Amino acid sequence: MTIFATFRQDAGDVSTNASYESLRAAIVSGDIAPDARLVEADISATFGMSRGAVRTALIRLEQDGLVVREPHRGARVRKVSDEEAVEILEARAVLEGLAVRQTAERIDDEGAARVKACLARHGELLEAGDLLGASDANADLHATLLELSGHRTALRLIHALSSQTVRYQYRTILIPGRSAASVAEHRAIVDAVVAGRPDEAEAAMRSHLFNVAESVRRGLLPGGIDRASRGVL
């Protein structure tokens, strides 16, 4: 049986898909660090997967761009370069701008309450000095805005881009002055969305992510990209 035939067979198996999702989540979250070796025996034991399921998962993860498989060296988690991280942020700026435009066009009272709650939570955690919690709240705000857009193609593309960097994104909140700027930028996005102003919402989201990309480009975060700085912008 060819490797592709094996992939097609295993991809349809619910338990194999669940194992793949568990391994993928561990990589994306940063629990398995960039450049870490992925030893089949270790993965099999940790995730309760058969060796065949492990090999299938690694093939799929390589196709996702999350894993690099090298002859005679095995597999490892792919590390995104600083330059690629900037390019991904720039691409996200365009796509997320499109998504929030649609969110602003279709927002209702329930949706408005959700995004306001996310924004408030982000501010509360920042004020309390909980930087990790604020980063998670930031991620929730972005995710909620995207979910409410209902733009399936944009969501799929954004997810594909984000999965390349989410496991060790820059904690931009650590850049001097960046947390205050982020609060103001997110408030501008939410205000425009809630008011049903799609042009302003799109421009605000683009501005926010392009500003983040520029901060990353300038290398203002000590230590660059690493496991400790993973998060969502």
C-alpha positions as CSV (number, residue, x, y, z in Angstrom):
1,M,0.0,0.0,0.0
2,T,1.4,3.4,-0.9
3,I,1.9,6.2,1.7
4,F,-0.9,8.2,0.0
5,A,-3.3,5.2,0.1
6,T,-2.5,4.8,3.8
7,F,-3.3,8.5,4.3
8,R,-6.6,8.3,2.5
9,Q,-7.6,5.3,4.5
10,D,-6.6,6.7,7.9
11,A,-8.0,10.2,7.2
12,G,-11.5,8.7,7.2
13,D,-11.1,7.1,10.6
14,V,-12.6,9.1,13.4
15,S,-10.1,7.9,16.1
16,T,-7.2,8.7,13.8
17,N,-8.6,12.1,13.1
18,A,-9.0,12.7,16.8
19,S,-5.3,11.7,17.4
20,Y,-4.2,14.0,14.6
21,E,-6.2,16.9,16.1
22,S,-4.7,16.3,19.6
23,L,-1.1,16.3,18.2
24,R,-1.9,19.3,16.1
25,A,-3.3,21.2,19.1
26,A,-0.2,20.4,21.1
27,I,2.0,21.9,18.4
28,V,-0.2,25.0,17.7
29,S,-0.5,25.8,21.4
30,G,3.3,25.6,21.9
31,D,3.2,22.6,24.3
32,I,5.5,21.0,21.7
33,A,8.1,23.7,21.0
34,P,9.4,24.8,17.6
35,D,12.3,22.7,16.3
36,A,11.4,19.9,18.8
37,R,12.0,16.4,17.4
38,L,8.8,14.3,16.9
39,V,9.8,10.7,17.8
40,E,7.2,8.2,16.7
41,A,7.5,6.0,19.8
42,D,7.2,9.0,22.2
43,I,4.2,10.4,20.4
44,S,2.6,7.0,20.3
45,A,3.0,6.6,24.1
46,T,2.0,10.2,25.0
47,F,-1.1,10.4,22.8
48,G,-2.2,6.8,22.8
49,M,-1.8,6.5,19.1
50,S,-0.7,3.5,17.0
51,R,2.6,3.9,15.1
52,G,0.6,3.9,11.9
53,A,-1.6,6.7,13.1
54,V,1.4,8.7,14.2
55,R,2.9,8.4,10.7
56,T,-0.4,9.4,9.1
57,A,-0.6,12.4,11.5
58,L,2.9,13.5,10.7
59,I,2.1,13.4,6.9
60,R,-1.0,15.6,7.5
61,L,1.0,18.0,9.7
62,E,3.6,18.3,7.1
63,Q,0.9,19.2,4.6
64,D,-0.4,21.8,7.1
65,G,3.1,23.3,7.2
66,L,3.5,22.6,10.9
67,V,6.0,19.7,10.6
68,V,9.2,19.2,8.6
69,R,10.1,15.6,7.8
70,E,13.7,14.9,6.7
71,P,15.3,11.7,5.3
72,H,17.3,9.8,8.0
73,R,16.6,12.6,10.5
74,G,12.9,12.1,11.2
75,A,10.3,14.8,11.9
76,R,10.4,18.1,13.8
77,V,8.1,21.0,14.5
78,R,8.7,23.7,11.8
79,K,9.9,27.0,13.1
80,V,8.7,30.1,11.4
81,S,11.3,32.8,10.7
82,D,10.9,36.4,11.9
83,E,10.5,37.5,8.3
84,E,7.8,34.9,7.6
85,A,5.9,36.0,10.8
86,V,5.8,39.6,9.5
87,E,4.5,38.4,6.1
88,I,1.8,36.3,7.8
89,L,0.7,39.3,9.9
90,E,0.5,41.4,6.8
91,A,-1.7,38.8,5.0
92,R,-3.8,38.4,8.1
93,A,-4.4,42.2,8.2
94,V,-6.0,42.1,4.7
95,L,-8.1,39.0,5.5
96,E,-9.2,39.9,9.0
97,G,-10.0,43.4,7.7
98,L,-12.3,41.8,5.1
99,A,-13.9,39.6,7.9
100,V,-14.6,42.4,10.3
101,R,-16.1,44.5,7.5
102,Q,-18.7,41.7,7.1
103,T,-19.1,41.5,10.9
104,A,-20.0,45.2,11.0
105,E,-22.5,44.7,8.2
106,R,-24.3,41.9,10.0
107,I,-23.8,42.6,13.7
108,D,-26.8,42.3,16.0
109,D,-27.4,43.1,19.7
110,E,-26.2,39.7,20.9
111,G,-23.0,39.9,18.8
112,A,-22.4,43.4,19.9
113,A,-22.6,42.3,23.6
114,R,-20.2,39.5,22.9
115,V,-17.5,41.7,21.4
116,K,-17.9,44.3,24.0
117,A,-17.5,41.7,26.7
118,C,-14.3,40.4,25.1
119,L,-12.9,43.9,24.9
120,A,-13.8,44.7,28.5
121,R,-12.2,41.4,29.7
122,H,-9.0,42.3,27.8
123,G,-8.8,45.7,29.5
124,E,-9.5,44.3,33.0
125,L,-6.8,41.7,32.7
126,L,-4.3,44.2,31.5
127,E,-5.1,46.6,34.3
128,A,-4.6,43.7,36.8
129,G,-1.2,43.0,35.3
130,D,-2.2,39.5,34.1
131,L,-0.4,39.6,30.8
132,L,-0.9,35.9,29.9
133,G,-4.6,36.3,30.6
134,A,-4.8,39.5,28.6
135,S,-3.2,37.7,25.6
136,D,-5.8,35.0,25.8
137,A,-8.5,37.5,26.0
138,N,-7.0,39.3,23.0
139,A,-7.2,36.0,21.1
140,D,-10.9,35.5,22.2
141,L,-11.7,39.0,20.8
142,H,-10.2,38.3,17.4
143,A,-11.8,34.8,17.3
144,T,-15.3,36.3,18.2
145,L,-15.0,39.0,15.6
146,L,-14.1,36.5,12.9
147,E,-16.8,34.0,14.0
148,L,-19.5,36.7,13.7
149,S,-18.4,37.6,10.2
150,G,-19.7,34.2,8.9
151,H,-17.2,34.6,6.0
152,R,-16.2,30.9,5.7
153,T,-13.4,31.3,3.1
154,A,-11.7,34.1,5.0
155,L,-12.0,32.1,8.2
156,R,-10.4,29.1,6.6
157,L,-7.5,31.1,5.2
158,I,-7.0,33.0,8.4
159,H,-6.9,29.8,10.4
160,A,-4.3,28.4,8.0
161,L,-2.1,31.4,8.4
162,S,-2.5,31.7,12.1
163,S,-1.6,28.0,12.6
164,Q,1.9,28.8,11.3
165,T,2.7,31.2,14.1
166,V,0.1,30.9,17.0
167,R,2.3,28.4,18.9
168,Y,5.0,31.0,19.5
169,Q,3.6,34.4,18.5
170,Y,5.2,37.5,19.8
171,R,3.8,38.6,23.1
172,T,3.5,42.1,21.7
173,I,2.2,43.2,25.0
174,L,5.8,43.1,26.2
175,I,6.9,45.7,23.7
176,P,7.2,49.1,25.5
177,G,4.0,51.1,24.8
178,R,2.4,48.3,22.7
179,S,-0.2,47.3,25.3
180,A,-1.7,50.8,25.4
181,A,-1.7,51.0,21.7
182,S,-3.3,47.6,21.4
183,V,-6.1,48.6,23.7
184,A,-6.8,51.7,21.7
185,E,-6.7,49.8,18.4
186,H,-9.0,47.1,19.6
187,R,-11.4,49.7,20.9
188,A,-11.5,51.4,17.5
189,I,-12.3,48.0,15.8
190,V,-15.1,47.2,18.3
191,D,-16.6,50.6,18.2
192,A,-16.8,50.6,14.4
193,V,-18.2,47.0,14.3
194,V,-20.9,47.7,16.9
195,A,-21.9,50.9,15.2
196,G,-22.2,49.1,11.9
197,R,-19.5,51.0,10.1
198,P,-17.8,48.5,7.8
199,D,-15.3,50.8,6.2
200,E,-14.0,52.0,9.6
201,A,-14.0,48.5,11.0
202,E,-11.9,47.2,8.1
203,A,-9.5,50.1,8.2
204,A,-9.1,49.7,12.0
205,M,-8.3,46.0,11.8
206,R,-5.8,46.5,9.0
207,S,-4.1,49.3,10.9
208,H,-3.9,47.2,14.1
209,L,-2.3,44.2,12.4
210,F,0.0,46.2,10.2
211,N,1.2,48.1,13.4
212,V,1.9,44.8,15.0
213,A,3.8,43.6,12.0
214,E,5.9,46.8,12.0
215,S,6.7,46.4,15.7
216,V,7.9,42.8,15.0
217,R,9.9,44.0,12.0
218,R,11.7,46.5,14.2
219,G,12.6,43.7,16.6
220,L,11.4,45.6,19.6
221,L,10.6,42.4,21.6
222,P,13.6,41.2,23.6
223,G,14.5,37.6,22.7
224,G,12.5,37.4,19.4
225,I,10.2,34.5,18.7
226,D,10.5,31.6,21.1
227,R,8.3,29.3,23.2
228,A,8.0,31.7,26.1
229,S,6.6,34.4,23.8
230,R,3.9,32.3,22.2
231,G,0.4,33.7,22.2
232,V,-2.1,35.4,19.9
233,L,-1.9,39.0,18.8
